Amino acid sequence: MALNKENTEFVSDNELLKAQAALESCSIAGNEENYRIKPIPFTDEMKKEYKILIPNMLEIHFRMLINVFVSHGYNIELLTNTGAGVVTEGLKYVHNDACYPALLVIGQMIDALNSGKYDLNKTAVMITQTGGGCRASNYIHMLRKALINAGYGNIPVLSMNLSGLEKESSFRFTVPMIRKAIAALAYGDILMLLNNQVKPYEINVGDSAEVVNKWVDSLCLDFSKDKSLSARDAKHNMALIAADFNNIPVKRVPKVKTGIVGEIYVKYSSLANNDLEEFLHEQGCEVMSPGIMGFILFKVDNRIEDYKLYGGSFLKYKVANLLLNYLNKIQQILIDSVSEYEQFIAPLPYHELKQLVDGIIGWGSKMGEGWLLTAEMIELIREGYSNIICAQPFGCLPNHIVGKGMVRKVRSLYPDANIVPIDYDPGATRVNQENRIQLMLAVAAERLAEENPEFRKITGTDSAPA
């Protein structure tokens, strides 16, 4: 303990260490016109000793993705801390004009560092950067500043990107690691897709989750041995995955089919969307959330479109084409595996998804989720999931344009579309969000009761609504 002479109060050693770390990390790079917090390089020695914390998103996918990084020598931990403390820490260090994902990610990391679970001298944090027009590509600087202000200026911040950003502190991908990561995300998509289509109807509660856990464990073991990575492996495994879900005993009854689209973090993070999928399951819905492979294909395709429009490196254009073809091949294997069973609905191939918005919104609209978000709404409607929640951070201009801004146009083309945009931010209460969703579901249930006598019988509304 040390004595604070100014107010005669004792200061803990931990507080002194945090203050010292904050001062030491406040080095400035550049001149008076270019002040910037100097990143702490993440060295090879740190890779051996440091635990890297990453924010939570896509539970099934990230369980396998973490295993990929661990198999390449990284000590990664997926953060699962939730609650009011996360938002409180985020509001403390992030301006409330910043978008909600930044506030939550930074708040979750600082809340975790405050927990006392980690050796603060051997802990790092990691954030993704797409390098696109979204403000999120700049939040790494906000995270560093927040860590300094919180007294954790000694914590290295890694950037996960494929755009050549933050070279001193970039997470180092290798070709084998990228190959494994793509496999993990593709397998995650088929598991999420089929789990959502079986879970609402399973006779024995938990059967679907058991299949998911079985395959996640099996695939993680394979990845650690450099297996299950080829197209042949994917075809074999995905066929078995689809068969396993098909063998689960189910009772098919009419349910309100609900789709979820929106900004990628709010769409896929239960922390950000207040456990939206679980809430919809509790309301008796079948949920469809488009997979991450469509978003990855969209991002790669954007590089190709940019080259066509503006020129650039021909080598990068060729590499993007090769990657796009590879991703399309993996996605087609997923589609073929799911399509073997008529009770399952497979996603559209990327090139068909892209054509859905031809003449509706331009392919040059690529900020945030761009035209893909609009295309996903149309795909869901055409597949019978006409009740759609568009989850977006309040103040996310790109997604308000391609999401909420396109609702009227989509409804004009598909009159049965029942779409509700839901804003997520610190000032929006969960009760208000769920009330708005329940109003949408009430309309959906009324329509289903008019069309389906069995649904009226199940819900006790034998007389169709007037």
DRENSETOR-755545 format. One line per field, with one value per residue (C-alpha): residue in one letter; chain; x, y, z. Coordinates in nm, 2 decimals. Layout:
! DRENSETOR-755545
votor: (A, ...)
fivex: (A, ...)
c1: (X, ...)
c2: (Y, ...)
c3: (Z, ...)
//
This chain:
! DRENSETOR-755545
votor: (M, A, L, N, K, E, N, T, E, F, V, S, D, N, E, L, L, K, A, Q, A, A, L, E, S, C, S, I, A, G, N, E, E, N, Y, R, I, K, P, I, P, F, T, D, E, M, K, K, E, Y, K, I, L, I, P, N, M, L, E, I, H, F, R, M, L, I, N, V, F, V, S, H, G, Y, N, I, E, L, L, T, N, T, G, A, G, V, V, T, E, G, L, K, Y, V, H, N, D, A, C, Y, P, A, L, L, V, I, G, Q, M, I, D, A, L, N, S, G, K, Y, D, L, N, K, T, A, V, M, I, T, Q, T, G, G, G, C, R, A, S, N, Y, I, H, M, L, R, K, A, L, I, N, A, G, Y, G, N, I, P, V, L, S, M, N, L, S, G, L, E, K, E, S, S, F, R, F, T, V, P, M, I, R, K, A, I, A, A, L, A, Y, G, D, I, L, M, L, L, N, N, Q, V, K, P, Y, E, I, N, V, G, D, S, A, E, V, V, N, K, W, V, D, S, L, C, L, D, F, S, K, D, K, S, L, S, A, R, D, A, K, H, N, M, A, L, I, A, A, D, F, N, N, I, P, V, K, R, V, P, K, V, K, T, G, I, V, G, E, I, Y, V, K, Y, S, S, L, A, N, N, D, L, E, E, F, L, H, E, Q, G, C, E, V, M, S, P, G, I, M, G, F, I, L, F, K, V, D, N, R, I, E, D, Y, K, L, Y, G, G, S, F, L, K, Y, K, V, A, N, L, L, L, N, Y, L, N, K, I, Q, Q, I, L, I, D, S, V, S, E, Y, E, Q, F, I, A, P, L, P, Y, H, E, L, K, Q, L, V, D, G, I, I, G, W, G, S, K, M, G, E, G, W, L, L, T, A, E, M, I, E, L, I, R, E, G, Y, S, N, I, I, C, A, Q, P, F, G, C, L, P, N, H, I, V, G, K, G, M, V, R, K, V, R, S, L, Y, P, D, A, N, I, V, P, I, D, Y, D, P, G, A, T, R, V, N, Q, E, N, R, I, Q, L, M, L, A, V, A, A, E, R, L, A, E, E, N, P, E, F, R, K, I, T, G, T, D, S, A, P, A)
fivex: (A, A, A, A, A, A, A, A, A, A, A, A, A, A, A, A, A, A, A, A, A, A, A, A, A, A, A, A, A, A, A, A, A, A, A, A, A, A, A, A, A, A, A, A, A, A, A, A, A, A, A, A, A, A, A, A, A, A, A, A, A, A, A, A, A, A, A, A, A, A, A, A, A, A, A, A, A, A, A, A, A, A, A, A, A, A, A, A, A, A, A, A, A, A, A, A, A, A, A, A, A, A, A, A, A, A, A, A, A, A, A, A, A, A, A, A, A, A, A, A, A, A, A, A, A, A, A, A, A, A, A, A, A, A, A, A, A, A, A, A, A, A, A, A, A, A, A, A, A, A, A, A, A, A, A, A, A, A, A, A, A, A, A, A, A, A, A, A, A, A, A, A, A, A, A, A, A, A, A, A, A, A, A, A, A, A, A, A, A, A, A, A, A, A, A, A, A, A, A, A, A, A, A, A, A, A, A, A, A, A, A, A, A, A, A, A, A, A, A, A, A, A, A, A, A, A, A, A, A, A, A, A, A, A, A, A, A, A, A, A, A, A, A, A, A, A, A, A, A, A, A, A, A, A, A, A, A, A, A, A, A, A, A, A, A, A, A, A, A, A, A, A, A, A, A, A, A, A, A, A, A, A, A, A, A, A, A, A, A, A, A, A, A, A, A, A, A, A, A, A, A, A, A, A, A, A, A, A, A, A, A, A, A, A, A, A, A, A, A, A, A, A, A, A, A, A, A, A, A, A, A, A, A, A, A, A, A, A, A, A, A, A, A, A, A, A, A, A, A, A, A, A, A, A, A, A, A, A, A, A, A, A, A, A, A, A, A, A, A, A, A, A, A, A, A, A, A, A, A, A, A, A, A, A, A, A, A, A, A, A, A, A, A, A, A, A, A, A, A, A, A, A, A, A, A, A, A, A, A, A, A, A, A, A, A, A, A, A, A, A, A, A, A, A, A, A, A, A, A, A, A, A, A, A, A, A, A, A, A, A, A, A, A, A, A, A, A, A, A, A, A, A, A, A, A, A, A, A, A, A, A, A, A, A, A, A)
c1: (0.00, 0.11, 0.00, -0.16, -0.02, -0.28, -0.58, -0.41, -0.58, -0.41, -0.37, -0.35, -0.05, -0.28, -0.40, -0.04, 0.05, -0.25, -0.16, 0.21, 0.10, -0.13, 0.15, 0.41, 0.17, 0.08, 0.36, 0.27, 0.37, 0.38, 0.39, 0.16, -0.09, -0.09, -0.12, -0.17, -0.14, 0.16, 0.05, 0.23, 0.38, 0.27, 0.59, 0.66, 0.76, 0.42, 0.25, 0.40, 0.31, 0.01, -0.36, -0.56, -0.92, -1.17, -1.54, -1.82, -2.02, -2.16, -2.12, -2.10, -1.86, -1.63, -1.59, -1.43, -1.25, -1.08, -0.96, -0.80, -0.60, -0.50, -0.38, -0.14, 0.01, -0.21, -0.38, -0.72, -1.02, -1.37, -1.53, -1.86, -1.91, -2.25, -2.47, -2.50, -2.13, -2.04, -2.26, -2.15, -1.78, -1.85, -2.04, -1.76, -1.49, -1.67, -1.86, -2.23, -2.23, -2.01, -2.20, -2.33, -2.10, -1.79, -1.94, -2.01, -1.69, -1.48, -1.70, -1.68, -1.30, -1.25, -1.51, -1.31, -0.98, -1.15, -1.25, -0.92, -0.92, -0.62, -0.25, -0.25, 0.11, 0.05, -0.29, -0.38, -0.71, -0.81, -1.06, -1.15, -1.11, -1.26, -1.08, -1.40, -1.61, -1.77, -1.66, -1.57, -1.24, -1.13, -1.24, -0.91, -0.78, -1.08, -1.01, -0.64, -0.75, -1.01, -0.76, -0.52, -0.80, -0.90, -0.54, -0.46, -0.23, 0.02, -0.23, -0.14, -0.43, -0.42, -0.60, -0.75, -0.77, -0.67, -0.63, -0.27, -0.38, -0.20, 0.11, 0.29, 0.01, -0.17, -0.28, -0.06, -0.25, -0.09, -0.24, -0.31, -0.47, -0.70, -0.79, -0.89, -1.08, -1.29, -1.37, -1.47, -1.70, -1.86, -1.92, -2.05, -2.30, -2.45, -2.47, -2.64, -2.87, -3.00, -3.01, -3.24, -3.47, -3.48, -3.48, -3.83, -3.98, -3.76, -3.96, -3.68, -3.56, -3.18, -3.13, -3.04, -2.79, -2.64, -2.57, -2.42, -2.18, -2.09, -1.98, -1.81, -1.59, -1.52, -1.43, -1.21, -1.02, -0.98, -0.86, -0.59, -0.47, -0.51, -0.81, -1.16, -1.02, -1.05, -1.36, -1.38, -1.38, -1.64, -1.87, -1.83, -1.88, -2.16, -2.36, -2.32, -2.42, -2.74, -2.82, -2.77, -3.02, -3.26, -3.25, -3.36, -3.73, -3.95, -4.31, -4.37, -4.64, -4.72, -4.50, -4.44, -4.13, -3.90, -3.59, -3.31, -3.10, -2.90, -2.55, -2.32, -2.23, -2.58, -2.72, -2.49, -2.40, -2.64, -2.49, -2.57, -2.92, -3.04, -3.05, -3.28, -3.28, -3.36, -3.64, -3.79, -3.77, -3.95, -4.23, -4.27, -4.10, -3.88, -3.58, -3.37, -3.05, -2.85, -2.50, -2.16, -2.04, -2.26, -2.10, -1.75, -1.83, -1.98, -1.66, -1.44, -1.67, -1.64, -1.27, -1.35, -1.61, -1.37, -1.11, -1.37, -1.48, -1.16, -0.87, -0.59, -0.36, -0.43, -0.26, -0.50, -0.79, -0.67, -0.63, -0.98, -1.12, -0.95, -1.07, -1.43, -1.43, -1.30, -1.57, -1.84, -1.73, -1.75, -2.09, -2.22, -2.12, -2.32, -2.62, -2.61, -2.59, -2.89, -3.09, -3.08, -3.37, -3.69, -3.78, -3.47, -3.42, -3.08, -2.94, -2.92, -2.59, -2.41, -2.45, -2.83, -2.85, -2.68, -2.93, -3.22, -3.14, -3.07, -3.27, -3.36, -3.04, -2.70, -2.41, -2.20, -2.39, -2.13, -2.09, -2.17, -2.37, -2.46, -2.69, -2.64, -2.87, -3.15, -3.09, -3.11, -3.45, -3.58, -3.43, -3.60, -3.94, -3.91, -3.83, -4.13, -3.97, -4.17, -4.16, -3.83, -3.64, -3.38, -3.14, -2.92, -2.72, -2.88, -2.69, -2.54, -2.61, -2.52, -2.75, -3.03, -3.02, -2.99, -3.21, -3.48, -3.45, -3.53, -3.83, -4.09, -3.94, -3.93, -4.29, -4.40, -4.25, -4.36, -4.69, -4.68, -4.35, -4.38, -4.06, -3.97, -3.64, -3.52, -3.25, -3.00, -2.82, -2.77, -3.08, -3.31, -3.47, -3.50, -3.87, -3.94, -3.75, -3.93, -4.27, -4.21, -4.11, -4.42, -4.64, -4.48, -4.53, -4.89, -4.95, -4.77, -4.97, -5.29, -5.20, -5.09, -5.42, -5.62, -5.42, -5.38, -5.66, -5.40, -5.23, -5.57, -5.63, -5.29, -5.32, -5.68, -5.81, -6.05, -6.24, -6.03, -5.99, -6.22)
c2: (0.00, 0.36, 0.69, 0.95, 1.27, 1.50, 1.34, 1.11, 0.80, 0.47, 0.37, 0.00, -0.15, -0.26, 0.10, 0.22, -0.04, 0.05, 0.42, 0.35, 0.13, 0.40, 0.66, 0.44, 0.35, 0.71, 0.74, 0.96, 0.90, 1.17, 1.54, 1.81, 1.75, 1.37, 1.26, 0.88, 0.63, 0.41, 0.04, -0.21, -0.47, -0.83, -1.03, -1.40, -1.43, -1.29, -1.55, -1.82, -1.65, -1.43, -1.51, -1.33, -1.23, -1.20, -1.08, -1.33, -1.38, -1.69, -1.94, -2.25, -2.11, -1.94, -2.26, -2.42, -2.10, -2.07, -2.43, -2.34, -2.06, -2.28, -2.55, -2.29, -2.20, -1.91, -1.91, -1.77, -1.72, -1.63, -1.38, -1.48, -1.22, -1.04, -0.82, -0.45, -0.43, -0.47, -0.18, 0.03, -0.01, 0.06, 0.39, 0.49, 0.48, 0.51, 0.81, 0.72, 0.85, 0.55, 0.26, 0.00, -0.29, -0.08, 0.01, -0.35, -0.50, -0.25, -0.27, -0.65, -0.65, -0.40, -0.58, -0.90, -0.73, -0.59, -0.94, -1.04, -1.36, -1.27, -1.19, -0.84, -0.86, -1.15, -1.07, -0.92, -0.84, -0.87, -0.69, -0.75, -0.49, -0.53, -0.23, -0.11, 0.20, 0.09, 0.30, -0.03, -0.04, 0.26, 0.13, -0.03, 0.32, 0.38, 0.05, 0.14, 0.48, 0.31, 0.07, 0.35, 0.54, 0.23, 0.18, -0.11, 0.07, -0.22, -0.45, -0.52, -0.48, -0.71, -0.65, -0.95, -0.84, -0.95, -0.59, -0.52, -0.29, -0.24, -0.43, -0.40, -0.56, -0.76, -1.12, -1.32, -1.55, -1.83, -2.01, -2.33, -2.12, -1.94, -2.27, -2.41, -2.09, -2.11, -2.47, -2.38, -2.11, -2.33, -2.62, -2.36, -2.24, -2.59, -2.67, -2.34, -2.37, -2.73, -2.67, -2.38, -2.59, -2.89, -2.75, -2.61, -2.95, -3.20, -3.45, -3.50, -3.16, -3.13, -3.38, -3.11, -2.95, -3.29, -3.33, -2.98, -3.06, -3.40, -3.24, -2.94, -3.17, -3.41, -3.13, -2.95, -3.28, -3.31, -2.95, -3.01, -3.30, -3.10, -3.31, -3.23, -2.94, -3.06, -3.03, -3.41, -3.40, -3.12, -3.32, -3.63, -3.46, -3.23, -3.52, -3.70, -3.38, -3.34, -3.71, -3.68, -3.39, -3.58, -3.87, -3.66, -3.75, -3.44, -3.35, -3.10, -2.85, -2.51, -2.24, -1.87, -1.86, -1.57, -1.44, -1.23, -0.99, -0.69, -0.55, -0.85, -0.81, -0.73, -1.00, -1.28, -1.17, -1.28, -1.01, -0.74, -0.86, -0.96, -1.33, -1.27, -1.62, -1.77, -1.52, -1.62, -1.99, -1.92, -1.75, -2.07, -1.95, -2.13, -1.90, -1.86, -1.65, -1.64, -1.78, -1.61, -1.76, -1.52, -1.22, -1.35, -1.41, -1.05, -0.90, -1.09, -1.00, -0.64, -0.65, -0.78, -0.51, -0.24, -0.36, -0.36, 0.00, 0.17, -0.05, -0.14, -0.44, -0.71, -0.97, -0.89, -0.91, -1.26, -1.37, -1.25, -1.44, -1.76, -1.72, -1.64, -1.96, -2.16, -2.02, -2.08, -2.44, -2.49, -2.32, -2.54, -2.85, -2.72, -2.64, -2.99, -3.17, -2.98, -3.02, -3.40, -3.37, -3.20, -3.09, -2.87, -2.54, -2.46, -2.11, -1.98, -1.99, -1.65, -1.56, -1.62, -1.42, -1.13, -1.14, -1.10, -0.73, -0.66, -0.34, -0.29, -0.17, -0.13, -0.37, -0.07, -0.03, -0.21, -0.01, -0.21, -0.51, -0.32, -0.48, -0.82, -0.72, -0.63, -0.96, -1.16, -1.01, -1.10, -1.45, -1.51, -1.40, -1.62, -1.92, -1.86, -1.66, -1.34, -1.23, -1.05, -0.87, -0.63, -0.59, -0.28, -0.05, 0.29, 0.54, 0.28, 0.48, 0.22, -0.04, 0.20, 0.27, -0.09, -0.23, 0.01, 0.22, -0.07, -0.20, 0.00, -0.12, -0.48, -0.46, -0.32, -0.62, -0.87, -0.75, -1.03, -0.91, -0.84, -0.66, -0.48, -0.29, -0.30, -0.05, -0.18, 0.08, 0.16, 0.37, 0.11, -0.12, -0.49, -0.47, -0.21, -0.42, -0.74, -0.56, -0.44, -0.79, -0.94, -0.70, -0.83, -1.19, -1.12, -1.01, -1.31, -1.55, -1.39, -1.44, -1.80, -1.87, -1.74, -1.98, -2.29, -2.47, -2.68, -2.37, -2.24, -2.57, -2.57, -2.21, -2.25, -2.00, -2.23, -1.94, -1.76, -1.39, -1.16)
c3: (0.00, -0.06, 0.10, -0.11, 0.06, -0.10, 0.07, 0.32, 0.17, 0.10, -0.26, -0.34, -0.52, -0.80, -0.85, -0.86, -1.12, -1.34, -1.32, -1.41, -1.70, -1.82, -1.81, -1.98, -2.26, -2.35, -2.60, -2.90, -3.26, -3.53, -3.51, -3.36, -3.65, -3.62, -3.26, -3.23, -2.95, -3.03, -3.06, -2.85, -3.09, -3.04, -3.06, -3.11, -2.75, -2.65, -2.86, -2.64, -2.31, -2.35, -2.33, -2.60, -2.53, -2.81, -2.80, -2.84, -3.16, -3.34, -3.06, -3.28, -3.53, -3.27, -3.07, -3.37, -3.48, -3.14, -3.17, -3.51, -3.34, -3.05, -3.29, -3.43, -3.09, -2.98, -2.63, -2.72, -2.49, -2.60, -2.36, -2.22, -1.95, -1.99, -1.77, -1.69, -1.60, -1.97, -2.08, -1.78, -1.86, -2.23, -2.15, -1.92, -2.18, -2.52, -2.63, -2.67, -3.03, -3.12, -3.25, -3.00, -3.11, -3.03, -2.69, -2.61, -2.74, -2.55, -2.24, -2.24, -2.26, -1.98, -1.77, -1.82, -1.73, -1.41, -1.31, -1.16, -1.36, -1.58, -1.54, -1.67, -1.76, -1.99, -2.15, -2.49, -2.66, -3.02, -3.24, -3.61, -3.89, -4.23, -4.37, -4.54, -4.50, -4.16, -3.86, -3.69, -3.88, -3.67, -3.33, -3.26, -3.18, -2.95, -2.78, -2.71, -2.57, -2.35, -2.22, -2.13, -1.95, -1.76, -1.65, -1.88, -2.12, -2.10, -2.27, -2.64, -2.89, -3.19, -3.52, -3.70, -4.07, -4.42, -4.54, -4.43, -4.15, -3.82, -3.94, -3.60, -3.41, -3.67, -3.60, -3.83, -4.06, -4.25, -4.55, -4.35, -4.08, -4.33, -4.48, -4.13, -4.05, -4.36, -4.29, -3.93, -4.05, -4.33, -4.08, -3.83, -4.10, -4.17, -3.79, -3.72, -4.02, -3.93, -3.56, -3.62, -3.84, -3.61, -3.26, -3.26, -3.36, -3.17, -2.96, -2.72, -2.61, -2.64, -2.93, -3.17, -2.93, -2.88, -3.25, -3.26, -2.97, -3.11, -3.44, -3.29, -3.07, -3.37, -3.61, -3.35, -3.30, -3.68, -3.72, -3.47, -3.69, -4.01, -4.12, -4.25, -4.46, -4.82, -5.04, -5.03, -4.65, -4.65, -4.88, -4.66, -4.33, -4.43, -4.57, -4.24, -4.05, -4.25, -4.20, -3.82, -3.81, -4.03, -3.79, -3.49, -3.41, -3.47, -3.47, -3.75, -3.65, -3.79, -3.63, -3.70, -3.92, -3.83, -4.00, -3.85, -4.06, -3.97, -3.88, -3.84, -3.47, -3.35, -3.57, -3.44, -3.08, -2.81, -2.59, -2.84, -2.93, -2.58, -2.66, -2.96, -3.10, -2.76, -2.71, -3.04, -2.96, -2.63, -2.83, -3.03, -3.35, -3.60, -3.65, -3.97, -3.95, -4.28, -4.24, -4.23, -4.56, -4.75, -4.57, -4.64, -5.01, -5.02, -4.88, -5.13, -5.42, -5.32, -5.39, -5.74, -5.81, -5.69, -5.94, -6.22, -6.13, -6.02, -6.12, -5.88, -5.84, -6.09, -5.86, -5.58, -5.83, -5.94, -5.58, -5.49, -5.79, -5.67, -5.32, -5.44, -5.65, -5.35, -5.12, -5.38, -5.40, -5.03, -5.01, -5.29, -5.09, -4.80, -5.02, -5.19, -4.85, -4.70, -5.03, -5.00, -4.75, -4.86, -4.50, -4.49, -4.65, -4.80, -4.86, -5.21, -5.39, -5.36, -5.73, -5.71, -5.39, -5.56, -5.85, -5.61, -5.57, -5.93, -6.02, -5.65, -5.49, -5.66, -5.61, -5.54, -5.21, -4.99, -4.67, -4.37, -4.49, -4.81, -5.07, -4.90, -4.61, -4.86, -5.05, -4.73, -4.65, -4.99, -4.97, -4.63, -4.77, -5.07, -4.85, -4.63, -4.35, -4.42, -4.06, -4.03, -3.75, -3.88, -3.59, -3.62, -3.39, -3.34, -3.55, -3.79, -4.11, -4.37, -4.21, -4.16, -4.54, -4.66, -4.38, -4.26, -4.57, -4.80, -4.60, -4.80, -5.14, -5.02, -4.90, -5.24, -5.41, -5.14, -4.98, -4.72, -4.58, -4.21, -4.12, -3.80, -3.76, -3.40, -3.28, -3.02, -2.80, -2.43, -2.43, -2.57, -2.30, -2.36, -2.26, -2.54, -2.80, -2.71, -2.70, -3.06, -3.16, -3.00, -3.19, -3.51, -3.40, -3.32, -3.68, -3.80, -3.58, -3.70, -4.06, -4.00, -3.82, -4.12, -4.35, -4.14, -3.95, -3.76, -3.62, -3.50, -3.33, -3.16, -3.04, -2.93, -3.19, -3.37, -3.51, -3.77, -3.69, -3.87)
//
